[in-house]
Amino acid sequence: MNPGEIVQVPLHRVAHARTGDKGNRINVSLICYRDEAYPHLVAQVTEDFVLSCYAHRRPSAVRRYLLPKLAACNFVIDDVLAGGVNNSLTLDRHGKGLSYLLLSMPVMVPRRCVAGSW
């Protein structure tokens, strides 16, 4: 198999996430396992990509902050928590739970960027 071959994989094979929630907003940081995966994620994991991932939660806005020296992106997603932890009946769908949803989304990357292939 060619290590430069482009493959479609779930995002969690290329990056891990850290999350937090405050009020009706979540913060999701994606951190690449390998620096060489970063430009591929920047090109694909856009504000629109993240907005589509959480569309069923009806977010009002997504802002992306690029952190190239860390090979990471930080997303702030507004109005996605059904009113916030204290107002919501879906307490299990905050913070970490919502980061797993993003990590399940497909991305196209060179095989060499996929965790477990190096």
C-alpha positions as CSV (number, residue, x, y, z in Angstrom):
1,M,0.0,0.0,0.0
2,N,1.3,3.4,-0.9
3,P,1.8,5.6,2.2
4,G,0.9,8.7,0.1
5,E,-2.4,7.2,-0.9
6,I,-5.4,9.3,0.0
7,V,-7.9,7.5,2.2
8,Q,-11.2,8.4,3.9
9,V,-11.2,7.8,7.6
10,P,-13.1,9.1,10.7
11,L,-11.5,12.2,12.1
12,H,-10.6,10.4,15.3
13,R,-8.0,8.4,13.3
14,V,-6.2,11.7,12.6
15,A,-6.8,13.8,15.7
16,H,-8.0,13.8,19.2
17,A,-10.3,16.4,20.9
18,R,-10.6,18.3,24.1
19,T,-13.8,20.0,25.0
20,G,-15.5,22.3,27.5
21,D,-18.9,23.9,27.9
22,K,-20.1,27.1,29.4
23,G,-23.7,28.2,29.2
24,N,-25.1,27.4,25.8
25,R,-21.7,27.2,24.1
26,I,-19.1,24.5,23.6
27,N,-15.4,24.7,22.8
28,V,-13.9,21.8,20.8
29,S,-10.2,21.7,20.2
30,L,-8.9,19.2,17.6
31,I,-5.2,18.3,18.0
32,C,-3.5,16.3,15.2
33,Y,-1.6,13.2,16.1
34,R,0.9,14.1,13.4
35,D,1.9,17.6,12.3
36,E,1.7,16.6,8.6
37,A,-2.1,16.0,9.0
38,Y,-2.7,19.6,10.0
39,P,-3.0,21.2,6.5
40,H,-5.5,18.5,5.5
41,L,-7.6,19.2,8.5
42,V,-7.5,23.0,8.0
43,A,-8.7,22.5,4.4
44,Q,-11.5,20.2,5.4
45,V,-12.6,20.8,9.0
46,T,-14.0,24.3,8.3
47,E,-16.6,26.3,10.2
48,D,-19.2,25.0,7.6
49,F,-18.1,21.4,8.2
50,V,-18.5,21.8,11.9
51,L,-21.8,23.6,11.5
52,S,-23.1,20.7,9.4
53,C,-21.9,18.2,11.9
54,Y,-24.0,19.8,14.7
55,A,-26.9,21.0,12.4
56,H,-29.4,18.9,14.3
57,R,-28.6,20.9,17.5
58,R,-29.2,24.2,15.6
59,P,-26.1,26.1,16.5
60,S,-26.3,29.8,15.7
61,A,-22.6,30.3,14.9
62,V,-19.2,28.5,14.7
63,R,-15.9,30.2,14.9
64,R,-12.6,28.5,14.1
65,Y,-9.3,29.5,15.6
66,L,-6.1,28.0,13.9
67,L,-3.2,27.0,16.1
68,P,-0.5,26.0,13.5
69,K,2.4,25.7,16.0
70,L,0.3,23.1,17.9
71,A,-1.2,21.5,14.8
72,A,-4.6,22.2,16.3
73,C,-7.9,24.0,15.6
74,N,-10.2,25.4,18.2
75,F,-13.9,25.7,17.5
76,V,-16.4,27.8,19.5
77,I,-20.0,26.7,18.8
78,D,-22.8,28.9,20.0
79,D,-26.3,27.8,21.0
80,V,-25.7,24.1,20.7
81,L,-26.4,23.0,24.2
82,A,-30.2,23.2,24.4
83,G,-30.1,26.2,26.7
84,G,-27.0,25.1,28.7
85,V,-26.3,22.4,31.2
86,N,-28.5,23.8,33.9
87,N,-31.5,24.3,31.5
88,S,-31.2,21.1,29.4
89,L,-32.9,17.8,29.8
90,T,-30.0,16.2,27.7
91,L,-27.2,16.4,30.2
92,D,-25.3,13.6,28.6
93,R,-24.9,15.5,25.3
94,H,-22.6,18.2,26.6
95,G,-18.8,18.7,26.3
96,K,-17.1,15.4,25.7
97,G,-20.2,13.8,24.2
98,L,-20.4,16.4,21.5
99,S,-16.7,16.2,20.6
100,Y,-17.2,12.5,19.8
101,L,-19.8,13.4,17.3
102,L,-17.2,15.6,15.5
103,L,-14.5,13.0,15.7
104,S,-16.8,10.5,13.9
105,M,-17.0,12.8,10.8
106,P,-15.1,11.6,7.7
107,V,-12.0,13.3,6.3
108,M,-9.7,12.6,3.4
109,V,-6.0,12.3,4.3
110,P,-2.8,10.6,3.1
111,R,-2.5,7.2,4.6
112,R,0.7,8.2,6.4
113,C,-1.4,10.7,8.5
114,V,-3.7,8.0,9.9
115,A,-3.1,6.8,13.5
116,G,-1.7,3.3,13.6
117,S,-0.2,3.5,10.1
118,W,3.2,4.7,10.9
